[in-house]
Amino acid sequence: MSTAQQHRIGSDFGATSTAEDVLKGVDLTGKLAIVTGGYSGIGLETTRALTGAGAQVVVPARRRETAEEALAGLEGTEVDELDLGDLDSVRGFAERFLASGRPVDIVIDSAGIMACPETRVGPGWEAQFATNHLGHFALVNRLWPAIAPGGARIVSVSSRAHHFSGMRWDDVQWERGYDKWQAYGQAKTANVLFAVHLDRLGRDVGVRAFALHPGGILTPLQRHIPRAEMIERGWIDEAGNVLDPQGFKTPPQGAATQVWAATSPQLDGLGGVYLEDCDIAEPATDGDQSAGVREWAVDPEQAARLWELSSELTGVNAFA
């Protein structure tokens, strides 16, 4: 297992920094970014920040009309259709984008689902693993001809929830009993492992990959969680007000770490690491789920194993 690079570098930012803060003085004119989920929650704030710095942002969306409405009037954006739970949809988006002949400088895999009731997609895959990981795996691999030529940064939005579960190699699709939070945890572990191995494969052509915990933010990501459960967890009170002691970030603060990962010169020459609060995270302490990265999420052997499994399941591997 490898946590050798997992140590803070002392960035100029922290937990309360916003996406706009980390982009001050950064000129992204002429850069193109693809941001999944870039029309809702922290994804929308990411799109706003990147376009504000001059980037062109392509937002592939499962709900195209909703995305177009959310991004109306925001210059430098374009919307296309993409359902990460449908590999035919992933292929269709990638083919349309590649046909445009444009290179990609930034990919931020920000879309996801959390703690949903047991749901099956495609050939019976568990929906959180399929949507949060396999869809993004297929997307990046299919977009590789546009990503590789000039180097790029690929940002995989994970979560501190990766502490809940490592990879369940004997039952990845949760066919023997289902726990929505552990299934979410496995999917978020997969997001980190994906970045670890992608960075290993891509670094020689200048492509670097990062994974991150954006922070706790109340956004539409919580749509599958009953109100009573959010009250029980201490996220909100009976009136629906966010409880400050939980330390929730605002959406602009929640978008900061992924924007920092995608653009910061402080990360030049680095990759394959897990970030939080606009810095590289430290290895997690046993029994502490409040910070840091678990060894199982940055283990290069498990990262390679997941890559092979994902390639088998999706039928896609740009490096085969």
N, C-alpha and C positions, 0 to 999 in steps of 0.2 A: 504494500500500500504506500501511496506517495502523498505526503502533505508538505513536501520540501519547500514549495513556492508559496504555501498558504500563510503568509505573514504580511501584516500591514506595511504599506510603503509610506504612510504619512501624507495622504493627499491633502489638498487645500479645502476639502469639503467634509460634510458629516451628515448626521441623521436629519437635520433640519434644512439642509440645502435643497433648493428646487432645481428642476430641469433647466430653468432659465439661468440660474446661478452658475451651473457648471458649464454653460455655453457662452458666458460672457467673454468676448474677445475671440471667439472661435468662428471662423468664416467657412461655411459649408457650401458656398456657391459652387455650382457645377457638380456637386455630389448627389448621388441617388440612393435613397434608402427604401427598403421594403419593411413595413411594420404591420405584422399580423395583429388584429385586434386594435388597430390604430384609430378607432373611431369611438372608443368607450373607455371610461375609467382612466387608468394610468397610460393606456395606449394612446388615447386622445391627447393627453398632455404631452406625451412623447412626440406625436406628430406636430403639435403646435410649436414645441420648442425647436425641433429640427427645421421646420419650414421658416421659423423666425430667424434662424441662423443662415438661411439661404439654400437649404437642401430642397430637392424635389422628393416628395414622399408618395410612394405607391402603397395604397391601403387595400389589401385583399380582404373581402368581407363575406361572411355567410349571409348576413342580412344587408344586401346591397343598398336598398332604399333607405334603411336606417343610417347606414354609413354616409350616404350622399347628403342626407339631411343634417347629420352631425358635423360634416365637414364643409357645408355650404358657406361660401364666402371666404374660406381659408385658402389663400393663394398657394400654389406650389404642391397641391395634392391631386391625386387621381385615384379612383376607386375601381376595383375589378371584383369578380366573384371568386370565392374560395370557401369551401367547406372542408376543414381539416380532418373531419371524420369520414371523408369520402375520397379515396385515393384517385378516382377518376376526375374528381373536381380539382385535386391538387395537380394532376398531370395537365389538365386543361389550362389552369392559370399559368403554370410554368411554360407551357408551349406558347401561349399568347405573349407572355413577357419576352421570352427568348426571340420570338419573331420580330420584336421591336428593335433588336440589335443593340440594346443599351447595356453598358456594364453596371454592375451593382457594387456600391461601396460599403453599404451597411445593410445587414439583415437583423431585425429585432423580432424574435419569436415571442411576442407578448400575449397572444390570444391564449385562452385556456378556459377550462371548466373546473369547478371545485366542489368536492363533497356532494356529488349528485347521487340520487337513488341509482341502484344497479341498472345500468343501461348497456345494451350491446349494439355495436355498430359494425359495418362491413361483414366479414365472415364470422361474427360472433365475438369480436374483440371487446374487452372492457373499455368503456367509453373514455375514461380519464386518461388511461395509458395511450389509447389510440389517438385521441385528439391532441392532448398536450405534448406527447412525444412522437408517436409514429407519423402523424401528419406533418409535423415540422421536420422530422428526419427526411421524409420523402421530398418535401418542398426544397430544402437546402440542397439535397443531392441532385434534384432535377434542375435547379437553377445554377448548378456548379459551372457550366460553360460561361455564364455571365459574371460569376463571382470571382473565378480564379484569375482572369487576365491581368487585372491591375492590383490584386491584393484587396482585401476587405476585412471588416470585422463582423463576426457573427455573434449575436448576443442571445443567449438562451435564458428566458426568464423563469427561474425556478422559484423556490420559496423555502423559508425556514421549516416548512412542513416536511422537507426531505428527512428531517429527524424522525418522523413517525414510522418510516419503513425503508429498509434497503430493498434491493431487487429480490422478489420472491421467485427465484429461478425455477422452483418446482411447480409454481402455479402463477405465472405472470399475468394470466387473464382472469384471475379470481374466479375460477370455476368451482372451487371448493370453499363455499362460504364467502360472504362479501362484507367488508367494512369500509364505508365510504371515505373515512379519514385516512385509514392505512392505504387504501387504493390511491388516494390523492398523494399521499407521501411517496409511494413507489413511483408515481408519474413524475413527481418533482425531483426525486433522486435520478430518474432517467434523464431529465433535462440537464443535470450537472454532468453525468457520465457522457452524454452526447457531446457537450462542449469539450470535455477532456480529450476524447478520441479525435474529434474533428480538428482540434488544434494540433494534435500530433500528426495528422494526415496532411493538413493544409499549410503548416508553417513554412515549408520549403518554398512555397509559391507566394508567401507573404500574407496568407490568410490566417488570422488569429481568432480564437473563439473564447468566449467568456460565459459564465453562468452567474446568476445573482439572486439574492433575496431583496425584493424591492422595499420591504417593510410591511407593516400591517396597515391596510387602507380599506375603508369601507366603500366598495364600488359595486357595480352590477355583478361582479364575480360571485357575490354572496347570494345570488338569486335562488339557489337550490337549498339554502339553509333556512329552516323555519324560524319565524320571529321569536318563538318561545325559546329555541335553542340559542339564538344570539343573546337573548336576555340572560339565560342560564349561564352562558359563557362570560357574561360581564362585558359584552361589547357595547350594548345599548341599554337604556333604561326602559321602563314600561311605556313611556311617551315616545320612544324611538330616538331619543337623543344619544349621541355618541358619548361614551364615558371616557373622559380624558385620562384617568389612571392607566388605561390600557396602552397608552402611548401610540395611538393611531396617527399615522401621517396623513397630510392632505394629499390629494392626487398629484399636484405639482411636485411635492416632496417625494412621493412614491415613484414618480417617473425619473427622478434624478440619477439613481444608480445605473439604470439601463442606458440613459443618455451619456453619462460619464463613461460607461464601458464602451460605448460605440464611438466616442470621439476623443477621449482624453489623451494628450501626448504623454502623460505620466505612465500610461500602459504600453507605450511603444516597446517592442521587444519582448513583451510578456504575453501569456495566454494560457488557456487550459486551467484557469483558476476560478474560484467562486468568490464573489464580491458581496459586500453588504455595507450600507451607509457610505457609499462613495469611496470605498477602499477595499483592498483585498482582506478577506476575512481570515481570522485565526482558526486553527483546528479547534473543534468543539471539545469541551471538557466532558468527561463521562458523567451522564446523568443531568447535564445542563442542556435544555432545549431552547434556551433564550438567545443564543448567539453561536456563531461559528459554523464550521462545516464538518459533517461526519466523515470519517475515513472511508466508509463504504461508497460515498458519492464521488470521491476523487481517486479511487483505486484504478490505475491504468489497466489492470487485467480485467476487471469487471467492465470497464469502459469498452475495451476491445470485444468482450463477449457480447455486450449489448448491441454493439455496432453490427456484429455478424447476425445476431437474432433479428434485428430491425431490418437488415438487408433481405434476409430470408422471407420475413413477413410481408414486406412492401414490394419486393422484387426490384428494388432500386439500390444501386451502389455506384456512385460516380468514380470510385477508386478501384473498382474490380479490374 
